[in-house]
Amino acid sequence: MLAVRVASLESDMKEVKADMKVLRTDVAELKGKVSMLPGYGGIALIVGLIVGLSTIAQVAARFIQ
């Protein structure tokens, strides 16, 4: 009886081990993607460029009219 329960636990642990390996690769992939995202400085630069281009477009539109 005990041997059957131990065998069942061993097979379950093999499944858990396989799932952990898959999880490890998935987390590594996510870390790689997140590391490529811009930081606060990059986001501020992008927002500044968008606001600057929008302002230039609005000023140019006033002169064209």
PAGUNU-54597 format. One record per residue: residue number from 1; z, y, x of N, C-alpha, C in turn. Coordinates in pm, whole numbers, always signed. Layout:
<recs>
+-------+--------+---------+--------+--------+----------+---------+--------+---------+--------+
: vexpa :   n.up : n.north : n.east :  ca.up : ca.north : ca.east :   c.up : c.north : c.east :
+-------+--------+---------+--------+--------+----------+---------+--------+---------+--------+
:   NUM :      Z :       Y :      X :      Z :        Y :       X :      Z :       Y :      X :
...
+-------+--------+---------+--------+--------+----------+---------+--------+---------+--------+
</recs>
This chain:
<recs>
+-------+--------+---------+--------+--------+----------+---------+--------+---------+--------+
: vexpa :   n.up : n.north : n.east :  ca.up : ca.north : ca.east :   c.up : c.north : c.east :
+-------+--------+---------+--------+--------+----------+---------+--------+---------+--------+
:     1 :     +0 :    -119 :    +82 :     +0 :       +0 :      +0 :     +0 :    +126 :    +87 :
:     2 :    +88 :    +125 :   +186 :    +97 :     +240 :    +275 :    -30 :    +256 :   +359 :
:     3 :    -87 :    +146 :   +400 :   -210 :     +151 :    +480 :   -325 :    +210 :   +400 :
:     4 :   -330 :    +181 :   +271 :   -435 :     +236 :    +185 :   -418 :    +387 :   +173 :
:     5 :   -295 :    +432 :   +157 :   -269 :     +576 :    +145 :   -302 :    +649 :   +274 :
:     6 :   -267 :    +587 :   +386 :   -298 :     +647 :    +516 :   -449 :    +654 :   +536 :
:     7 :   -520 :    +551 :   +500 :   -666 :     +551 :    +512 :   -727 :    +659 :   +424 :
:     8 :   -672 :    +676 :   +306 :   -720 :     +781 :    +216 :   -696 :    +919 :   +276 :
:     9 :   -578 :    +938 :   +332 :   -548 :    +1066 :    +397 :   -638 :   +1091 :   +517 :
:    10 :   -667 :    +988 :   +593 :   -755 :    +1003 :    +709 :   -895 :   +1045 :   +667 :
:    11 :   -946 :    +986 :   +561 :  -1080 :    +1023 :    +515 :  -1080 :   +1166 :   +461 :
:    12 :   -972 :   +1203 :   +392 :   -963 :    +1341 :    +343 :   -956 :   +1440 :   +459 :
:    13 :   -883 :   +1405 :   +563 :   -873 :    +1494 :    +679 :  -1007 :   +1506 :   +750 :
:    14 :  -1088 :   +1401 :   +751 :  -1221 :    +1410 :    +810 :  -1306 :   +1510 :   +732 :
:    15 :  -1293 :   +1509 :   +600 :  -1367 :    +1605 :    +518 :  -1320 :   +1747 :   +546 :
:    16 :  -1189 :   +1764 :   +557 :  -1134 :    +1897 :    +586 :  -1182 :   +1944 :   +722 :
:    17 :  -1185 :   +1854 :   +819 :  -1231 :    +1889 :    +953 :  -1377 :   +1933 :   +951 :
:    18 :  -1459 :   +1863 :   +876 :  -1601 :    +1900 :    +866 :  -1615 :   +2036 :   +797 :
:    19 :  -1537 :   +2058 :   +693 :  -1541 :    +2188 :    +624 :  -1497 :   +2301 :   +715 :
:    20 :  -1398 :   +2276 :   +798 :  -1351 :    +2379 :    +891 :  -1458 :   +2413 :   +995 :
:    21 :  -1535 :   +2314 :  +1039 :  -1643 :    +2341 :   +1133 :  -1749 :   +2430 :  +1069 :
:    22 :  -1783 :   +2401 :   +944 :  -1881 :    +2483 :    +873 :  -1827 :   +2624 :   +854 :
:    23 :  -1700 :   +2634 :   +819 :  -1638 :    +2764 :    +799 :  -1637 :   +2844 :   +928 :
:    24 :  -1613 :   +2779 :  +1040 :  -1612 :    +2847 :   +1170 :  -1749 :   +2907 :  +1201 :
:    25 :  -1856 :   +2833 :  +1174 :  -1989 :    +2887 :   +1201 :  -2023 :   +3001 :  +1106 :
:    26 :  -1981 :   +2989 :   +980 :  -2007 :    +3097 :    +884 :  -1933 :   +3225 :   +923 :
:    27 :  -1809 :   +3213 :   +966 :  -1732 :    +3330 :   +1007 :  -1793 :   +3392 :  +1132 :
:    28 :  -1839 :   +3311 :  +1224 :  -1903 :    +3364 :   +1345 :  -2030 :   +3442 :  +1309 :
:    29 :  -2105 :   +3391 :  +1213 :  -2226 :    +3461 :   +1169 :  -2190 :   +3595 :  +1106 :
:    30 :  -2087 :   +3597 :  +1023 :  -2044 :    +3722 :    +960 :  -1994 :   +3822 :  +1064 :
:    31 :  -1921 :   +3775 :  +1164 :  -1874 :    +3864 :   +1270 :  -1992 :   +3928 :  +1342 :
:    32 :  -2096 :   +3851 :  +1367 :  -2214 :    +3905 :   +1433 :  -2282 :   +4012 :  +1349 :
:    33 :  -2289 :   +3990 :  +1219 :  -2353 :    +4088 :   +1132 :  -2268 :   +4214 :  +1119 :
:    34 :  -2137 :   +4198 :  +1109 :  -2048 :    +4314 :   +1095 :  -2047 :   +4397 :  +1222 :
:    35 :  -2057 :   +4333 :  +1337 :  -2055 :    +4407 :   +1463 :  -2179 :   +4494 :  +1478 :
:    36 :  -2285 :   +4464 :  +1404 :  -2407 :    +4544 :   +1412 :  -2403 :   +4667 :  +1321 :
:    37 :  -2305 :   +4675 :  +1231 :  -2294 :    +4789 :   +1141 :  -2251 :   +4913 :  +1219 :
:    38 :  -2295 :   +5032 :  +1176 :  -2255 :    +5154 :   +1248 :  -2107 :   +5184 :  +1225 :
:    39 :  -2045 :   +5247 :  +1323 :  -1906 :    +5288 :   +1311 :  -1897 :   +5422 :  +1238 :
:    40 :  -1777 :   +5482 :  +1245 :  -1757 :    +5610 :   +1176 :  -1848 :   +5719 :  +1231 :
:    41 :  -1867 :   +5720 :  +1361 :  -1955 :    +5821 :   +1420 :  -2099 :   +5805 :  +1375 :
:    42 :  -2146 :   +5682 :  +1368 :  -2283 :    +5657 :   +1323 :  -2302 :   +5694 :  +1178 :
:    43 :  -2203 :   +5663 :  +1095 :  -2212 :    +5698 :    +953 :  -2211 :   +5849 :   +937 :
:    44 :  -2124 :   +5919 :  +1012 :  -2120 :    +6066 :   +1005 :  -2254 :   +6125 :  +1049 :
:    45 :  -2314 :   +6068 :  +1151 :  -2444 :    +6117 :   +1198 :  -2551 :   +6098 :  +1092 :
:    46 :  -2553 :   +5984 :  +1028 :  -2652 :    +5957 :    +923 :  -2634 :   +6054 :   +806 :
:    47 :  -2509 :   +6074 :   +763 :  -2482 :    +6167 :    +653 :  -2522 :   +6308 :   +693 :
:    48 :  -2491 :   +6347 :   +816 :  -2529 :    +6480 :    +864 :  -2679 :   +6499 :   +866 :
:    49 :  -2751 :   +6398 :   +909 :  -2898 :    +6408 :    +910 :  -2954 :   +6420 :   +769 :
:    50 :  -2899 :   +6344 :   +677 :  -2947 :    +6351 :    +538 :  -2920 :   +6488 :   +479 :
:    51 :  -2799 :   +6540 :   +500 :  -2766 :    +6673 :    +448 :  -2853 :   +6779 :   +514 :
:    52 :  -2873 :   +6768 :   +644 :  -2957 :    +6865 :    +715 :  -3101 :   +6863 :   +667 :
:    53 :  -3157 :   +6745 :   +652 :  -3295 :    +6736 :    +603 :  -3307 :   +6787 :   +460 :
:    54 :  -3207 :   +6760 :   +378 :  -3208 :    +6810 :    +241 :  -3203 :   +6962 :   +239 :
:    55 :  -3120 :   +7020 :   +324 :  -3110 :    +7166 :    +331 :  -3241 :   +7226 :   +378 :
:    56 :  -3301 :   +7168 :   +479 :  -3430 :    +7218 :    +529 :  -3536 :   +7209 :   +420 :
:    57 :  -3537 :   +7101 :   +344 :  -3635 :    +7086 :    +236 :  -3613 :   +7191 :   +127 :
:    58 :  -3487 :   +7220 :    +95 :  -3459 :    +7320 :      -8 :  -3499 :   +7460 :    +39 :
:    59 :  -3472 :   +7493 :   +164 :  -3511 :    +7624 :    +218 :  -3663 :   +7635 :   +222 :
:    60 :  -3730 :   +7530 :   +263 :  -3877 :    +7532 :    +268 :  -3935 :   +7546 :   +128 :
:    61 :  -3872 :   +7484 :    +28 :  -3921 :    +7494 :    -109 :  -3907 :   +7636 :   -161 :
:    62 :  -3802 :   +7707 :   -121 :  -3785 :    +7847 :    -166 :  -3892 :   +7937 :   -105 :
:    63 :  -3929 :   +7913 :    +21 :  -4030 :    +7996 :     +85 :  -4169 :   +7967 :    +31 :
:    64 :  -4192 :   +7845 :    -14 :  -4324 :    +7808 :     -65 :  -4349 :   +7875 :   -200 :
:    65 :  -4246 :   +7891 :   -280 :  -4264 :    +7950 :    -415 :  -4300 :   +8090 :   -406 :
+-------+--------+---------+--------+--------+----------+---------+--------+---------+--------+
</recs>
